[in-house]
Amino acid sequence: MKQTKRWLLAEADAQLAGRLAEQLGLPPVIARLLVRRGIVDADAARRFLNPDRSGFYDPFLMKDMEKAVARIRQAIASGERIMVYGDYDADGATSTSLMYLALKQLGAQVEFYIPDRFAEGYGLNGPALVQAKDRGFRLVVTVDNGIAAVEEARIANQLGLDLIVTDHHTPPDVLPDAYAILNPKQPGCRYPDKMLAGVGVAFKVAQALLGKLPEEFLDLAAVGTIADLAPLVDENRLFACCGLERINQSPRLGLQALIEVSGLQGKVITAGHVGFALGPRINAAGRLDSATYAVELLTTEDEARAWELARFLNERNQERQDLSTQMFEEAVHEVEAHPEWLNDRVLVIAKEGWNAGVIGIVASRLVERYYRPTLMISLSDGMGKGSARSIDGFHLYDAMNGCRELFEHFGGHKMAAGFSIEADKIGELRTRMNQIAQEILAPEDLIPKIDIDAEVDLLSLDFEFVEMVERLAPFGFGNPSPRFQLNGLDLELCRSVGQTGEHLQLQVAKGSAKLAGIAFRRGEEADLINQWQRLDLVGELAINEWNGRRSLQLILDDWRPNAIQVFDCRQVQDKPRWLGEQAGQKDLVVICFHPESVAEVTRALEPYPWQEPHTHRVYTADAEGYLSEVWSTLWSVGGASVARDEAIAAWQQAAVACEKGAEPANAGQEEPDFLSGDVVLYDLPLSLQQYQTVLQKMAGACRLHLLHGAADKRWMEQQQSFLLPDRKFFAGIYKLLLETGSATDEQIRQRLKPVYHEAANLVLAVFVELGFAVRRGNTYHVNKGSIKRSLEESDLYRERLARIDACRRVIAALIDSSGEQAVAQVLRWVTAKSEGVRGI
């Protein structure tokens, strides 16, 4: 079942975007993308589109940097032992590696320490500091942790350890009493970029210590920044750009081995590869074992050891994937066993024995499935270790801070957090978090949304445009790959692909332009999409290169049927039966262009009002396209509610009245403002103008069924002969008048079959108009003195010729055309502006 999502077209200041486009010669859509990312002036846009190393900030702008650098240099000069105290995720591992290598390069006596995730938990802990003191360390430098370690800083001071905290997490109200704190988010810090990852802060320390930009560590800075989902703007963008460049040109041994075991050898490594391949493998060490292996991989100069560690991390990552799948299924089972939880705004799920290293990944998958902030807790011996993930509009750290007394420890930011809690407080946590969420999240906030940067027309897309979009890369958190919406595309192909059909492939077209699309792990939705003829797509544009050929491709995020779907049902032989089958399944609006069709339609619809919960309406269209409702299954007559039998009797009377050519009693209601839902065009119009005028009344989501077919064509061709008889018939009537000299209406009819009476009236009217005959009362006299004139000189004759031509054009456009042509034409008329109706 396809998950409903909100498509939100993002706003951007049109005036700013227009000025930027003019100043830099950019396509308007590209300028809009820049403004969406906060790039609003020409200089900032140039720096963004052409990032270079001059954009790195002075590290000494960071508060306490001079103090920290002086203390570290003092330790190096005096031979003090320095401990780099890290963290076990990818940001922590790269931060530890970078700080360790930088200090080694400066000649420091340095070692690194990463706490055991399962035995010690996140961040500084007292026993580890005691051990550091006992081993002779005098200085401890944290990376990617420590900003909330108030108690641990007190212990360090008691032990005589100097503590330098380098961190990027949100500071608490009370900061630790450390020797120095390096965190751009702390009060009083004037560093321009507040959103560095932990590895970014470590890089700035290395830059300050070395007195230059440490190019050799840009690869580590890129991996940690991208993997930790730091926003890829400002200095983080430089880390990503420059670091990826280094990875692709001269990767360190550990990364090269990791790239190859990930199956990425020979490819240009992108931010996506870091986020979805390299980062998870680095993370796997700390999730299931010890992050020490990841740090060793990133710092080793032994090629054999690098390969050994890379293969080990690859195996651990596969174990992590298997374990997270198992835990995800268990978590889903827990939720489905408590359906009342889904009435809440926040999911809080706990279970004994869950692996604490994987719960964050599983929490993210649960957010994808249920789209609610999710706190997942692993229980052991009465304590719980938790990991939380959020949705847009709910600041997780702030919410947890609102019930901070329930936690033993907690920390994090807007979208993710970690914590520990006593098991018997979990129920209260669920209640309190939902009370907070109730005040913040509206029901619509629990519907997943897709932020769309811009609408584009398939006919305007080319390689140059996509290449310009790619200049905004690397993409990631804070600088997402732009999403584009394309509307009204004809579906040409949709199928499941992959070994087990797990992926979805489609091809769409608009006019002569075609576009391929791919959606990963969505293959089961192919049958749904194949029910549509036209669709709207949202996705990321890319250039696909295969066997030396380049083509545009859309990496699909979502799809939906276009508001207007047209179904070619012209081949239906038994229209009343088809209509009856549809009436039992859905609401219907039926348009009849001829009163003769109404009785047939109402008889087909009659059995369904009380058997199926559907509403059916029948409208007639006059020559100008004005609609009048003549019948409906609403249980009312003249606006008053009636019993079922009375309603049936009224409907039957209406059908009889229609059959006799009379207007039903409930006809003449006010014309509808618009029509939507399943609309059936039952028969052929008198003209294409009449048809298009009716189509202009379609709005919202419409599914148009073209039911007019061969029988309607035969009827219309027969009507043409009645509209204007051939010249032989004209000659016969004139000969009759010549033979008799004069004749009454009744005398002429007696000489003709009834089917020709209407045609005779037309011929006589034309003769009178052209002066061939004179009418006195009900008698026609031959005017023997008339001059010879062409029938085309008669206004009435020309009017009938025009009506016949209109009928022929209707048949050509709506019957004789191919299905593709008919559907395309109807779509053009539906979407045409009303002022374009005339002149068809």
N, C-alpha and C positions, 0 to 999 in steps of 0.2 A: 504494500500500500504506500503510495507516494505521500511524503510528509508535506503538509502545507507550509509555505514560507511566505513571509512578507517581502515583496520587492520594493525597496526604497531607493528612489532616484535621489542621489545626494545633491544638496544645494551647493552652488558656488557663485560667488559674486561675479555677475556677468560683466560689470564695468571693469573690474580688476582684470578678469580674464581677457577681455577685449583689448585693454591697454597692453597687457603682457604679450599677447599674440602679435600686435602691431609693432611693438618695440623690438621683438626678437625674430619676427618673421615666422612664427610658429603657427601650425594649424590650430584653429580655435579649440578643438577638443583637447589638444595637448596642453594648451594654456589653462584650460579648465582643470585638468588633472593636477597641474602645478599649484594652482590656487587652492584646490582641495587639500593639498599637503602642506598648506601654510606658506607656500612660496609666492609672495605677492609683489615683489619688485624685480626689476631686470637683473640687478647684480646677484641677488639670491638665486634667481633662476639659472644664471650662468654658472654659479658655483655648484648648483645641484646637478645640472646637465653635464658639467665638465669638472668632476671632483679631482682635486690634486692635493698634494701633501702640504701645501701652504695653508690649508684650511684647519690643520691641527692647532689646538689652543695651547697656550703656555701652561705647563703643568703647575707652575707656582701660583696660578690664580686660585687653586684649590686651597681651602682653609687647612692649616696645619702642615702643608706640604714642606715648607722650609724646616720646620721643627722635626718632622719625621725623617727627612733626608739627612739632616745634621746628625741625628741619633744613629741612623743606620751606618753612615760613614764613620762615625766614632767607633761603632762595634767592629766594623771591618778593620779599621786601623789598629785597634787594640786586640784583635784576634778573638773577640767574644763569639761564642756559639749562638747562632741565630736559628730560630725555628719558624718556618712558614707553616701556619696553621690553616688548613684549607677546608674544602667542603667536597661532598661526594657526587655532585652532579657535574654536567659538562662545563658549566661556567666555573664551578669550583675547581675542577681538574685542570682546566686551561689556565685559570688564575694562579693556581699553585705552581704549575709548570713554568709559567712566565716569570713569576717572582723568584722562584728557585734558580732558574737559568740566569736571570739578570744578576742576582747576588753572586752566583758562582763566577760569572764573567768578571765581576769586580774583585774576586779573590776572597770572598767571605767564607767563613766556616759555617755552612748552612745545611740544614736538613729540613725535610718537610714531614708534616704529620696530618693525616686525615682521619677523623674519628670514624669508628665503626658505626654504620647506620643503625644496626640492630641493637648493639650493646650500649652505645653512647648517645646516639641521636644526633640531631643537628647542632652545629655551633660549638662554641667553647664549653668545656666542662671542667669542673674543679679537679678531679683526679688526674686528668691529662696535664693540667698545669703543674700539679704537684710532681708528677713524673718528669716533666720538663726541667723543673728546678733541680730534682735529684740527679738528672743526667748532665747538669752543668750548663744549661742554657741560661742566658742573661736577658735575651730580647726575644719576644714573640711578636711576629707580624701576621695578623689574620688577613685572609683574602676571602671575599665573598661571604663574610659572616662577622659577627662580633658587635654590631651596632646596638643590639638589645642585651648584651651580656653585662648587665650592671653588677650582679652578684659575682660573676667570674672575674670581672675587673678588680673587685674588692679583694678577692682571693689572690690575684696576681700581685697586687700591691703588698699584701701581707707577706707573700713569699719573696718579695724583692725582685720580681720580674717586671721589666718594662714592657708595656703592651702598646703596640701600634695597631689600631683597627683600620683596615681598608675594607669598605663595604659599600653597597649601593641600595640596600633595602630601606624601607621607610623607617626613619628614626622614631623611637618612642618618645614620650614626653620627658623622661629622665634618661640622659645619656650616661654611658659607663665612664667611670673616672680613669680613663686611659692616658698614657703619655701623649698620644696624638690620635686624632680621629680624622680619617680621610673619607669623606662621603659627601658628594655634591648636594645631596638632599638635606644635609644638616643645617640648622639655623646659622645664619651669618656667613655661609659659604658663597662666594661670588663667582664660582666656576660657571661658565655659560651653559654647558650642557648638563642638565640635571638627570638625564636618563641613561647614563652609562651603565653597562653591566658590570659585574664584579671584576671581570677580566679587563674592562676598560679602565677602571680605577687602578688596577695593578699595573697596566701599561703606562699610565701617567706617572706612577712612582718610578718605574724603570726609566722613563724618559727623563725625569728630573735627576735621577741618580747618574745616568750616563751622560747627561748634558747634550743629548742629540736624540733625534727620532730613531728609536730602535727598530729598524726595518726588519731585522731578523725575527721579531716577535709579532709582526703584523698578522701572520697566519693564525697564531694562537688567539689573538684578539678577535679575529673574524669568526673563528669557530665558536668561541665562548659567547660572543655577542649575539650571533644568529641563533645558536642553540638555546640561549636563555630568553629568546623572544624580546630582546631589547628593541625599541623602535629604531628602524633603520633610517634615521634622519640625523642631520647635524653631524657630530663627530662619529656617531655609530655608523653612519653611512660611509664615512671615510675608512673606518676599520674594515667594513665589509668589502668595499671596492678594492682597497689596496691589499687587504689580506687574501681575497680570492685571486687577485692577480698573482700574488706570490705563490699561493698553493698551486696554481696552474703552471707557473714557470719553474719553480724550484721548491717543491714540497719537502719538508723535513722527513726523515726516514719513517717515523711512526705514522704520519699522515699518508705517505705514499703507500705503505703496507695496508693501511685501513681502507684507502681508496680501492685498492685492487681486490681485497677480500669482499668489498661491498659490490663488486661487479661494475665499477665505474671507470676502469682503466680505459684510456683513449678518449674519454669524454671531457668536455669543458666543465669543470666543477662550478656549480652555481650555488646560490644561497639555498635553493630547494634541496640540493644534494646534501648540504651541510645539515639542514633542519630535519630531513627525513631519512638520511642514511648514516652519515658520519656521527652526528650528535647522539642519536639513540644508541649507537654501539659504544661510544664513550660513556654514556650514562649507564649502560648495562652493567659495567663493572661495579659501580656503587650501589646499584639496585639489588643485585643478587650476591655480591661478594664484597670486594674491597676496591675502592676507587684508586688505591695505590697502583694497581695494574695499569690504569689509564694514564696516570702521571708518568709512570715508568715508560710507557709506550711513547708519550709525547716528548720525553727528554732523552731517550736512549740514542747512542751513536753506534750501536751494534746492529747491523742489518739482520743477522739471524735472530737476535732477540726481538727485534721489531716485528718480524714476521710471526714469530711464536706468539707474541702478545696480541697481535692483530687477529690471528686465527682464534685465540682464546676469547677475545671480546666478541668476535662474530658468533661464536658458539653460545656465549652467554646471552647475547642479544636474541638468538633464536629461542633459548629457554625462556627469556623474559617475555617474548611474544606469546609463546604457548601458555605460560602461566597467566599472563594478563587476559588472554582469551577465556581461560577457565574461570578466572575471578570475575570477569565481566558477565559471563553466563550465570554465575552464582548470584551476582548482585542484581541482575535483571529478575531472577527468580524471587529474590527477597522483595523487590518492588512489587512484582505481580502478586505476591502473597499478601501484600498490604496495599491494595488499590486506593485506600483512603489517603495514602501519602501523596498521590498525584493530585489531590484536592488542595495540597499545600503549595507554597511558593518555593520552598527549599527542601531538597532531599538530604536526609541524614541517615546513612546506612552503616551499620557496624556488624562485624562478625568475628568470631574467634578464629585465629589461625591464618588470617589473610596476610600475605607478604607485604610488610610495610614499605618495601622498596618499589612496589608496583602500583600501589593504590592511587598515586597521582595520575598515572596513565589511564587507569580504569575510570577514575572520576571524570577525566576528560571525555571518555567515550560515553559515559552516562549522561553528561551534559549534552552531547550530540544527539543522543537518543530521546531524552525527555525534555531537554531545553529548560533546565532549572539549575540554579546554583546547587552544587552537590558537595557534601562533606562525606568522605569515605574513611572509615575507621577500622584499623586492625586491632583486635583485642587480645591481650595476653596478661594473665595473672592480675585481673582487675584493673588494668590500665589500657588505655587506647592511644595509638599513634595514628594521627589523621592527616589527610591531605585534602585540600579543597580547591574547587575550580568554579568560576563564576560565569555569568552571562552579561551582555551589555546592559548597563543601567543599574547594576548592583555592585557597589564597591565592597569587596569581600573583607578586606582588612578593617575598614571602618565598621562593618557590621559585627565582625568578631570582637572588635574593640569595645562594642556596646555591651558585650556580655563576657568581658575579659576575666571576671572573677571565677568563671567556670573552668578556665584552662590552667593547666600546670605551666605550659609555655605555649606561645603562638607567635607567628611572624609571617610576613608576606606583603602582598600589595593588592592592587585593585582586582586582578583576575585570578590570582592563585595564592595559596597560603598553606602552611604546615602548622601542626599543633599537637599537643599531648593533653589528655583529659582522663579523669577517673571514669571507669565504666558506669558507675551509678549516677553520673551527671549527664549522660548522653540524652536521656529523655527530656531533661530540662533544656539542654542545648537545642534540641529539635524545636521545642516550644518557643524558646526565646528568639532563635534565628527566624522562625516563621512570623513571629510578631513584628520583628523589624522589617522583614520583607513585605509584609502585608501593607505597610505604610509607604513602601518605596516602589514596589512593582505593581503595575496595573495588569489586568488579564491579558491585554494584547502584548505586553512585554514578554509573555511566556510563549509567544509564537516566534520561532526562529526567523531572523531577517537576513536578507542579502542586500548589502550596500552596493549600489550601482553607481559607477562614476559618470557614465554618460550613455545616451542612446546614440547609436550609429546606424547608418543605412548600409546594407550589404553592398548596394551598387556603388558606394563611395570608397569601399575598402580596397587597399592595395598594399604591396610589400613596403613601399616607402612609409606609409602610415604606421604599420606594425613595427618597422625598424625604429621609427621615432619614439613609439611607446617604449620600446626596449631600452632606450637611453635613460629611462627612469630607474632601471634596475641598478643594483640588486634589490629584489623585492622580498619583503618579510613583514614582520610586525611593525606597525607605524608607517610603513610604505608598502602597502599591499599591492600585489599585481592588479592593475586596473581591471575592473569588471565592466563589460559593456552589454547593453541590452539591444537585441535586434528583433524587430517585430514583423509580423505578417510574412513569415517564410513558408514556402511550399515544401512539404516533406516529400523527398524523393526516395529515401532509403533509411531504414532503421532496423538494426539487428543486434543480437548479442554476439560478442566475439571473445576470444580467449579460449584456453583449453577447456574450461568448464562453463563458458558463456558468462563469465563474471563481469565483463565490461560491456559498454554500450557504444555503438558506432552509428552515426547517422550522417546523411547528406541532405542539405537544404538548398533551395534556390530562390532567387527573386529576379524575375526577368532572365537575362542571360548570365547573371552572376551566380556562382555556386560556392558552397562552403562546406567543408567536412567538420564534423564534431566528434569528440570522444569524451566519455564519462567513465571514470574508473569505479569498479565495484557497484555498478548500477545496472548491470545487464538484465536483471529481472523486470525492469520497467519497459522493455522494448514492446511488449504486447500492448501496454497502455498507450504508448506514443503512436503505435500503428493504427489506433482508432481515430487519430486526428489527421486532417488534411493540411491544416496550417497551424503553425505554432510560433511562439515567441521564445527566444533563448536568452540566457545570461551566461556569460563565461569570460575566459581570458583568451585574448588573441595571441596566436603564436605562428611561427613559420615552421612548417614540417619539411624536413629534408630527408628524402628516401631515394636511394639509387640514383643520386645526382639530380633529382627533380625537387623543386621547391613548390610548396603550395601553402595557402593560408589554412589555418586550423583554429577551431574554437575548443578550448579545454572547458567542458561544460560544468557549470555549477547547478543550474536548474532550468526547467522548461515548463511551459504551460500551453494549453491550447490558445490560439489566437482568439480574440473576442468574437470574430466572425468565422464560423466554419460553414462550408458549403458542401452539401452531399448530393451527388448526381443520382437521383432515383428515377430517371426518365425511362429506364428499361422496364419498370414495374408494369405488368399486364393488368392486374386486378387492383385498381387504385382503392376502391372502398375496402377491400379485404386488408390491404397493407395499412390503411388508415386505422382500421379497427385494431390490428395487432399493435400498432404504436400507441393507440389510446389506452391500452391496458398497461402500458409501461411508463408513461410520462405525461406531463402537461403538454397540451398542444394549442397552437394558434394556427388556424387554417384560413388562408386568403383565397377567395373565389373571385375571379374577374367576370364571371357570368352568372346571373341569377339561377340559370338552369342547373348549375352545379350544387347549389346550396342544399336542395332536398337530398341529393345523393350523399353529400357529406354528413348531414345531420343523421340520416339513417345509419351510416357507418359508426357514428359516435354515440348514438343513443344508449346502447347496452351498458356503458361503462361508468356513469357517474356514481352509482351506489355500490358498484363492485370494486372499484379501485379508487384510491385517494388521490385522484388527479382532476384537474380543472381543464376543460376544453372550451375554446371560443372559436366562433366562425365569423369572419368579416367578409363583406363584399366591397369591391373597389369600383368607383364610378370612372368615367372616361378620363377625369382629371387626376385620378389616383387617390381621391378622398375615400377614407375607410369608414364603413358603418358596421357596427356589431349587429348581427342578425340572429345569433343563437349562442347559448352558452350552457354549460352543465351546472352553473351556480343554482342553488335551490331557491330561486326566487322568480317571481313573475311580476313585472311592473314595480320592482323594488320591495315587494312584500314577501316574507318567507311563507312557504307553502309546504304541505305534506308531499311525500314522495309521489303518490299516485296523481295528485293534481299537477305536479311539475311535469311528470311524464306526459299527461294529457296535453299540457300547454306546448311541450316540445313537439308532440305529434301534430297538433294543429299548425304549428309553425312550419313543419315540414310539408304538410298538405298545401298550405298557403303558397309556399315557395314553388311547389310542383305545379300549381295552377298559374304561376306567374305573378301572384300578388305579393305585396311587401308584408313580411311578418309583423305581428303586433309589436314586437319588442325591437324593431329596427329603428334606425335614426338616432341612436345614442351618440353622445359626444365622441368625436374621433379621438383615439388614443394618442398621447404625446409621443410614445415610442413603443416598439415591440421588441421583446427579448425572449430568450428561451428557445424552444423548438418551434420553428415557424415553417409551415408547409405551404408552398406555392402550388395550388392544386391544379389550376388550368392555365391556359394561355391568355395574355392580355390582348387588348385590341391594338396596342402600340407599345413600342419600347419605351416611349416617354411615360406612359401610364405605369409600366413595370418599374422603371427607375424611381418614379415618384414614391411608389410604395416602398421600395428598398431603402429610400432615404429615411424611412421611419424606424429602421432597425437601429438599436442602440444597446450598449452593454454587451453581455455575452449572448450571442445568437448562433443557433445552429439551423441553417436554412436547408430545407429539403426540396429539391426541384422535382416535383412529382408529375409535371406536365410531360406528356410523351406522344407516342405515335397516334393514339386515338384522338388526342386534342388537335394534332396536325390535320387529320382527316376531317374533323369537324370544321376547323377553320378554313380549309380548302373548299369545303362545301359551302360555307358562308360567303365565300368570295363570289360564287356564282349568283347568289341571291343579292349581294351588294351591287353587282353590275353585270347584267346579262350580256352575252356576246352580241356582235353586230347583226348576226343572222336573226336574233330575236327582235332587235330593233326594226329590221326590215319587215319581219312578219307582222308586227303591230301596225306599221305604216301601210302595208298592203291591205290589211283588214279595213283601215279607215278609208283608203281609196275606193275599195269595193263598195262600201256602204255609204260613203259621203259623210256620214256622221254616225256616232254610236254612243250609247250611254255606258257608264261604268259597269252596270249589270250585264249588258249585252256583250261587252268585251270579256268579262269573266266567264260567261257561259261558253265562250269559244275556247277557253284555256283550262288546263288542269289546275286545281287549287294551289298546288305548290308554286305556280307561276304568277299568282295574283299580285303578290308584292312586287315582283319584277315588272309587271305591266304598269303598275302605278308609277314606278320610277320612269319608265320609258315615256309615258304620256306627259309626265311633268317636264321632262327634257324637251319633248316636242313643243310644248307650250312655250318654254323659255326661249327656244330657238325660232319660234314663229312658224313651225311646221303645222301647228294645229291651234285651234282656238277653243277655249272651254267656256260654255254658257250653262250655268247650273251644273248638272251632272252629265252633260252631253258634250262630246268632243267632235269638232268639225274640222275637216281638212282645209288647210289654207293653201289652195292651188297656186296662189300668186307669190308664195314665199320664195326667197332666193336660196341658192344652194349654200349650205354652211356645214362646217365640220362639227361633229359631236363634241370635240374638245373645246369648242367655243362656249359650251354650257358650263356655268359655274357648278351646277349640281353634278354634272358628269365628271368634271375635274375633281370635285370633292370625293366622289366615289372612287375614282382612280387613285387618289392619295390614300384613301382608307385601305384599298387593296394592296398598294405598295407597302403600307405600314404592316399589314398582315404578313406579307412575304418577308419583310425584314425581321419580323418576330420569329417566323418559322426558321429562317436562316440562322439567326443568332441563338435561339433557344432550343431548337429541335435538330436541325441538320448539322450543327457544329459538333465537334468532338467533345467528349467529357471535359478534357483539359481546357479547351477553348471556352466552353460554357461556364465552367466554374471560375475561370480567370475573369471573364467578362462580368459576371455577377459580382465578384469581389470588387472590381473597379467601380461598379455602380454604387455598391453599398458604401464605399469609402469616399465617393466623389462628393464635393461640396454642392449644396443645394442650388447654388447659382449656375452650376454646370449642367443642370437638367435639360435646359432648352437646347434645341438644335441637334437632337439625336437623329 
